[in-house]
Amino acid sequence: MSYVEPIVQAFNSLPLLAFGSAALFGLVIGSFLNVVIFRLPGMLGLVEPAAATAAGETWSLATPPSRCPACGHRLPWHQNIPVVSYLALRGRCAGCARVIPIRYPVVELLTAGLATLCLWRFQLTPAGLFAFVFCALLLVITYIDLDTFIVPDRLTLPGIWLGLGINAFALFTAAEDAILGAIVGYGVLGLINGLYKLVARREGIGRGDWKLAALIGAWLGLEGIITTLICAFALGGLLGLGLMLAAGRGPRTALPFGPFLAVGGAIALLVGADLMGWYMSLIVGP
């Protein structure tokens, strides 16, 4: 028995300790994901990093230290505790009293929730760890796409190779199924975009979304990408219809599709098999 096995057995036998630890771990990682979401678009030239440019600095994910983008107030450690600091500061910067965007604690809480769900679904296993990596990657892509309408190749292309690499060991699906899932994910969205372009004379689904679908397929295989696409188009259609009815937006209102793919991918990972079983029972009967 290795030294790791007693730890795994202890966590599996004490669910409160296990899920509490997963949530705390997720909060810490979520704080880092906020940094990635905020800084990576500027680092890649997708947006102008105004605060860094004004200070004559070059940003990375590690430097400069965290600070208020409005007034430059540097955050000491006790003002940088996930969720707790936001509540203690009542959602305002200690330097200039400007409102801190609610997305910061939301991302931290979402990451904590995803860590807990991955532990619930896969327990404390390599699959559970990589499932969390997959969900964290999807969360970052979601917020960057919401901000910029761009899904960065810097995230999707390594993500595709990582998915194919771990499935070489059949972590989530067989290697050949992972390759097929990546091809189908990329190809289906490319085909839909091509048909849409013939009819509407404009692009419908960007290439970044094709690569994101390939990423999800590389991680989850053919059944996973099919579940993802069904969920993504259903959610996207419902939200689009809701916006048209509630806000009077036209049918050509642009919406980033990456977040719908990301949500669909998380659903496929965590409950995909049960969802597909239920869906097929509706079609073919019990």
C-alpha positions in Angstrom: 0.0 0.0 0.0 1.4 3.4 -1.0 1.4 6.4 1.3 -1.3 7.9 -0.9 -3.9 5.1 -0.4 -4.6 5.8 3.3 -5.3 9.4 2.5 -7.7 8.4 -0.3 -9.5 5.9 2.0 -9.8 8.6 4.7 -11.3 11.1 2.4 -13.7 8.5 0.9 -14.8 7.4 4.3 -15.4 11.0 5.6 -17.5 12.7 3.0 -17.9 16.0 5.0 -14.1 16.3 5.2 -13.7 15.4 1.6 -16.3 17.8 0.1 -15.3 20.6 2.5 -11.7 20.2 1.4 -12.7 20.1 -2.3 -14.7 23.3 -1.8 -11.8 25.1 -0.1 -9.5 23.9 -2.8 -11.9 25.2 -5.4 -12.1 28.6 -3.8 -8.4 29.0 -3.9 -8.1 27.9 -7.5 -11.1 30.1 -8.4 -9.2 33.1 -7.1 -6.4 32.2 -9.6 -8.9 31.7 -12.4 -10.1 35.2 -11.8 -6.5 36.4 -12.5 -6.4 34.3 -15.7 -9.8 35.6 -16.9 -8.8 39.3 -16.2 -5.2 39.2 -17.5 -5.0 36.6 -20.3 -7.0 38.6 -22.9 -4.6 41.5 -22.5 -1.6 39.3 -22.6 -2.8 37.8 -25.9 -3.6 41.2 -27.4 -7.4 40.4 -27.5 -8.1 43.6 -25.5 -6.0 46.6 -24.5 -4.7 46.2 -20.9 -5.3 49.8 -20.1 -4.2 49.7 -16.4 -0.9 48.0 -17.3 -0.3 50.3 -20.2 -0.8 53.4 -18.1 1.7 52.1 -15.6 4.2 51.1 -18.3 4.2 47.5 -17.1 4.2 44.2 -18.8 1.6 41.9 -17.3 1.9 38.1 -16.7 -0.2 35.8 -14.6 2.2 36.3 -11.7 3.1 40.0 -11.9 2.3 42.7 -11.0 0.7 41.8 -7.6 -3.1 42.0 -7.4 -4.5 45.5 -7.1 -7.6 47.5 -7.8 -7.8 48.2 -11.6 -9.4 51.6 -10.9 -7.1 53.2 -8.3 -4.1 50.9 -8.2 -4.6 50.0 -4.5 -2.4 47.0 -3.9 -4.3 44.2 -2.2 -2.7 42.9 1.0 -3.2 39.2 1.8 -6.2 39.7 4.1 -8.0 41.5 1.3 -7.3 38.7 -1.2 -9.1 35.8 0.6 -11.6 34.2 -1.7 -15.2 35.3 -1.1 -14.4 36.2 2.6 -12.6 39.4 1.6 -15.4 40.4 -0.8 -17.9 40.1 2.0 -15.7 41.8 4.6 -15.1 44.8 2.2 -18.9 44.8 1.4 -18.0 44.5 -2.3 -16.0 47.8 -2.4 -12.3 48.6 -2.9 -10.6 49.6 0.4 -8.7 52.3 -1.5 -11.3 54.1 -3.7 -14.6 52.5 -2.5 -15.5 51.6 -6.0 -17.7 48.5 -6.4 -15.8 45.3 -6.9 -17.4 43.3 -9.8 -19.6 40.5 -8.4 -18.1 38.1 -10.9 -15.0 37.7 -8.7 -16.8 35.8 -5.8 -19.1 34.2 -8.4 -16.1 32.6 -10.2 -14.7 31.5 -6.9 -18.0 29.9 -5.8 -18.5 28.3 -9.2 -15.0 26.8 -9.0 -15.7 25.5 -5.5 -19.0 23.9 -6.7 -17.3 22.3 -9.7 -14.5 20.9 -7.5 -17.2 19.4 -5.2 -19.2 18.0 -8.1 -16.0 16.4 -9.6 -15.2 14.7 -6.3 -18.8 13.5 -6.1 -18.8 12.1 -9.6 -15.3 10.6 -9.7 -14.1 10.5 -6.0 -10.5 11.2 -5.2 -9.0 9.6 -8.3 -6.9 10.8 -11.3 -10.2 11.1 -13.2 -11.5 13.4 -10.5 -8.5 15.6 -10.7 -8.5 15.9 -14.5 -12.3 16.4 -14.5 -11.7 19.5 -12.3 -9.0 20.7 -14.7 -11.4 20.2 -17.6 -14.2 22.2 -15.7 -11.8 25.0 -14.7 -10.6 25.3 -18.3 -14.2 25.6 -19.5 -15.0 28.2 -16.9 -12.1 30.4 -18.0 -13.0 30.1 -21.6 -16.6 31.0 -20.8 -15.8 34.3 -19.1 -13.2 35.2 -21.7 -15.7 34.5 -24.5 -18.3 36.6 -22.7 -15.8 39.5 -22.4 -14.2 39.4 -25.8 -16.4 37.1 -28.1 -13.2 35.2 -28.7 -12.2 31.7 -27.6 -8.4 31.8 -27.5 -6.3 29.2 -29.3 -3.9 29.5 -26.4 -6.4 27.6 -24.3 -8.2 25.3 -26.8 -5.3 23.9 -28.7 -3.3 22.7 -25.6 -6.6 21.5 -24.2 -7.3 19.3 -27.2 -3.8 17.7 -26.9 -4.2 17.2 -23.2 -7.6 15.5 -23.7 -6.1 13.2 -26.3 -3.1 12.5 -24.1 -5.1 11.5 -21.0 -7.4 9.4 -23.0 -4.4 7.5 -24.4 -4.7 5.9 -21.0 -8.6 5.6 -21.3 -9.2 8.0 -18.4 -12.6 9.1 -19.7 -13.0 7.3 -22.9 -11.0 5.1 -25.3 -8.2 6.8 -27.3 -9.9 6.2 -30.7 -13.2 7.5 -29.3 -11.4 10.7 -28.1 -10.0 11.2 -31.6 -13.5 10.6 -33.2 -15.1 13.0 -30.7 -12.6 15.8 -31.5 -13.2 15.3 -35.2 -17.0 15.3 -34.9 -17.0 18.3 -32.6 -14.9 20.4 -35.0 -16.6 19.0 -38.1 -20.3 19.4 -37.0 -19.9 23.1 -36.0 -17.8 23.7 -39.2 -20.6 22.2 -41.3 -23.3 24.1 -39.5 -21.4 27.4 -40.0 -20.9 26.6 -43.7 -24.6 26.0 -44.3 -25.5 29.1 -42.3 -23.0 31.1 -44.4 -24.6 29.9 -47.6 -28.0 31.0 -46.4 -27.3 34.2 -44.4 -24.1 35.3 -46.2 -22.3 35.8 -42.9 -20.5 33.7 -40.3 -22.6 32.0 -37.7 -20.3 30.1 -35.4 -16.7 31.2 -35.1 -13.7 28.9 -35.5 -12.8 29.3 -31.9 -16.1 27.5 -31.1 -15.2 24.7 -33.5 -11.9 24.2 -31.6 -13.7 24.3 -28.3 -16.1 21.6 -29.5 -13.0 19.6 -30.6 -11.5 20.1 -27.1 -14.7 18.7 -25.5 -14.8 15.8 -27.9 -11.1 15.0 -27.2 -11.9 14.8 -23.5 -15.3 13.1 -23.5 -15.5 11.2 -26.8 -18.3 10.8 -29.3 -21.1 10.4 -26.9 -19.8 13.2 -24.8 -19.7 15.7 -27.7 -23.1 14.7 -28.9 -24.6 15.3 -25.4 -22.7 18.6 -25.3 -24.0 19.8 -28.6 -27.6 18.9 -27.7 -27.3 20.8 -24.5 -25.5 23.8 -26.0 -28.1 24.3 -28.9 -31.0 23.8 -26.5 -29.7 26.3 -24.0 -28.6 28.7 -26.7 -32.0 28.5 -28.3 -33.9 29.0 -25.1 -31.8 32.0 -24.1 -32.1 33.5 -27.6 -35.8 33.1 -27.5 -36.0 34.6 -24.0 -34.0 37.6 -25.1 -36.3 38.2 -28.1 -39.4 38.0 -26.0 -38.2 39.9 -22.9 -35.9 42.5 -24.4 -37.2 42.8 -27.9 -33.9 41.8 -29.5 -33.9 40.7 -33.1 -33.1 37.1 -34.2 -29.7 38.3 -35.4 -28.5 39.4 -32.0 -25.0 38.1 -31.5 -24.4 35.8 -28.6 -21.1 34.0 -27.7 -21.6 30.3 -28.3 -18.6 29.2 -26.2 -20.4 29.5 -22.8 -23.2 27.2 -24.1 -20.6 24.6 -25.2 -18.8 24.9 -21.9 -22.0 24.4 -19.9 -22.9 21.5 -22.2 -19.5 20.0 -21.7 -19.7 20.2 -17.9 -23.2 18.6 -18.0 -21.9 15.8 -20.3 -18.9 15.1 -18.0 -20.9 15.0 -14.7 -24.3 13.5 -15.7 -24.0 12.8 -19.4 -24.5 9.1 -19.3 -27.7 9.4 -17.2 -29.0 12.3 -19.3 -28.5 10.4 -22.6 -30.2 7.3 -21.1 -33.2 9.5 -20.1 -33.2 11.1 -23.5 -33.1 7.9 -25.4 -35.9 6.5 -23.3 -38.1 9.3 -24.4 -37.3 8.5 -28.1 -37.4 4.7 -28.1 -39.4 4.1 -24.9 -38.4 2.1 -21.8 
